[in-house]
Amino acid sequence: HRTKRPDTRPNAKKRKKQHAQAYEAAEASDIISTRIPRSQQKERPVTGILKPDNDQLKMKRVRFLQKLLRQIESLKERSEGGYDLDEAQMRKVGRLEEVVEEIEELLDVNLDSSDEEEEVDEKEESEGEEESEEEEKQSLPVKR
């Protein structure tokens, strides 16, 4: 046989009975819930981010376009290797210029000149290395 609860909490039968009594004592207007028309509803402030930032959308689009560019390049390599492309693949390869232009527009860069810039950077680096080698030779003590 189970002992009585040490606290004063009523058992389930008593709780249900109390709940039923409270329900019967309540007025009908308290029990019935009706839909409030939109014109009478209060406008609540927005508490979260509803739309992602424009930068997030822009970067998502750039990632998609970069993926598309990689696919186009691999398709071009396959076609140059003698593989026959189907119609959808040919359309994708035909979009190369359009994709490059859109990436340039989104990132505000010129992808065509990127190869030239890399060559210029390499020349500057090689000149810098030659100068640093000459400085090292001058700074080393000469043993006689």
C-alpha positions as CSV (number, residue, x, y, z in Angstrom):
1,H,0.0,0.0,0.0
2,R,1.3,3.4,-1.1
3,T,1.7,6.2,1.5
4,K,0.0,9.5,1.1
5,R,1.8,12.4,-0.7
6,P,3.9,14.5,1.6
7,D,2.8,17.7,-0.1
8,T,-0.7,19.1,-0.1
9,R,-1.2,18.7,-3.8
10,P,-4.7,17.2,-4.6
11,N,-4.9,14.0,-6.5
12,A,-6.1,13.7,-10.1
13,K,-9.8,13.2,-9.2
14,K,-9.9,16.4,-7.1
15,R,-8.0,18.4,-9.7
16,K,-10.4,17.3,-12.5
17,K,-13.4,18.1,-10.2
18,Q,-12.0,21.6,-9.4
19,H,-11.3,22.3,-13.1
20,A,-14.9,21.3,-14.0
21,Q,-16.3,23.5,-11.3
22,A,-14.2,26.5,-12.6
23,Y,-15.4,25.8,-16.1
24,E,-19.1,25.7,-15.1
25,A,-18.7,28.9,-13.0
26,A,-17.1,30.8,-15.9
27,E,-19.2,33.0,-18.2
28,A,-19.8,32.0,-21.8
29,S,-17.9,35.0,-23.1
30,D,-14.7,33.9,-21.2
31,I,-14.9,30.4,-22.6
32,I,-15.7,31.1,-26.3
33,S,-12.8,32.4,-28.3
34,T,-13.5,34.2,-31.5
35,R,-11.3,35.3,-34.3
36,I,-10.4,39.0,-34.2
37,P,-10.9,40.8,-37.5
38,R,-7.7,42.0,-39.1
39,S,-8.8,45.6,-38.9
40,Q,-8.9,45.3,-35.1
41,Q,-5.7,43.3,-34.6
42,K,-2.7,45.0,-33.2
43,E,0.4,45.2,-35.4
44,R,3.2,43.4,-33.7
45,P,6.8,44.4,-34.2
46,V,9.1,42.1,-36.2
47,T,11.3,40.2,-33.8
48,G,13.5,38.3,-36.2
49,I,15.1,38.5,-39.6
50,L,12.5,37.9,-42.2
51,K,14.7,38.4,-45.3
52,P,18.4,37.6,-45.6
53,D,20.7,40.5,-46.2
54,N,21.3,41.6,-49.8
55,D,25.0,40.7,-49.3
56,Q,24.0,37.1,-48.4
57,L,21.9,36.8,-51.5
58,K,24.6,38.3,-53.6
59,M,27.3,35.9,-52.2
60,K,24.9,32.9,-52.7
61,R,24.4,33.9,-56.3
62,V,28.2,34.3,-56.8
63,R,28.8,30.8,-55.4
64,F,26.2,29.4,-57.8
65,L,27.8,31.2,-60.7
66,Q,31.3,30.1,-59.7
67,K,30.0,26.5,-59.6
68,L,28.4,27.0,-63.0
69,L,31.7,28.4,-64.4
70,R,33.6,25.3,-63.1
71,Q,31.0,23.1,-64.8
72,I,31.3,25.0,-68.1
73,E,35.1,24.8,-68.0
74,S,35.0,21.0,-67.4
75,L,32.5,20.6,-70.3
76,K,34.8,22.6,-72.6
77,E,37.7,20.4,-71.7
78,R,35.6,17.3,-72.4
79,S,34.5,18.6,-75.8
80,E,38.1,19.5,-76.7
81,G,39.1,16.0,-75.7
82,G,36.7,14.5,-78.3
83,Y,33.7,13.9,-76.2
84,D,30.3,14.8,-77.9
85,L,28.2,17.1,-75.8
86,D,24.4,16.9,-75.9
87,E,22.1,19.9,-76.5
88,A,21.8,21.0,-72.8
89,Q,25.5,20.8,-72.3
90,M,26.1,22.9,-75.4
91,R,23.6,25.5,-74.2
92,K,25.5,25.6,-70.8
93,V,28.8,26.1,-72.6
94,G,27.2,28.9,-74.7
95,R,26.4,30.8,-71.4
96,L,30.1,31.3,-70.5
97,E,30.2,35.0,-71.4
98,E,26.9,35.7,-69.7
99,V,28.1,33.9,-66.5
100,V,31.4,35.7,-66.5
101,E,29.7,39.1,-67.0
102,E,27.3,38.5,-64.1
103,I,30.1,37.5,-61.8
104,E,32.1,40.6,-62.7
105,E,29.0,42.7,-62.1
106,L,28.3,41.2,-58.7
107,L,31.9,41.4,-57.5
108,D,32.8,44.7,-59.3
109,V,35.9,43.1,-60.8
110,N,37.1,42.5,-64.3
111,L,37.9,38.8,-64.7
112,D,39.4,39.2,-68.2
113,S,42.3,41.3,-66.8
114,S,43.0,39.0,-63.9
115,D,45.5,37.0,-66.0
116,E,47.4,40.2,-66.9
117,E,47.3,41.4,-63.3
118,E,48.8,38.1,-62.1
119,E,51.7,38.5,-64.7
120,V,52.4,42.0,-63.4
121,D,52.3,40.8,-59.8
122,E,54.8,38.0,-60.7
123,K,57.2,40.5,-62.3
124,E,57.0,42.8,-59.3
125,E,57.7,39.9,-57.0
126,S,60.7,38.7,-59.0
127,E,62.1,42.2,-59.1
128,G,61.6,42.4,-55.3
129,E,63.4,39.1,-54.8
130,E,66.4,40.3,-56.8
131,E,66.7,43.5,-54.8
132,S,66.5,41.7,-51.5
133,E,69.3,39.3,-52.6
134,E,71.5,42.2,-53.5
135,E,70.8,43.8,-50.0
136,E,71.6,40.6,-48.3
137,K,75.0,40.4,-50.1
138,Q,75.9,43.9,-49.1
139,S,74.9,43.4,-45.4
140,L,76.9,40.2,-45.0
141,P,80.3,40.7,-43.4
142,V,83.3,39.8,-45.7
143,K,85.8,37.3,-44.2
144,R,89.4,37.7,-45.3
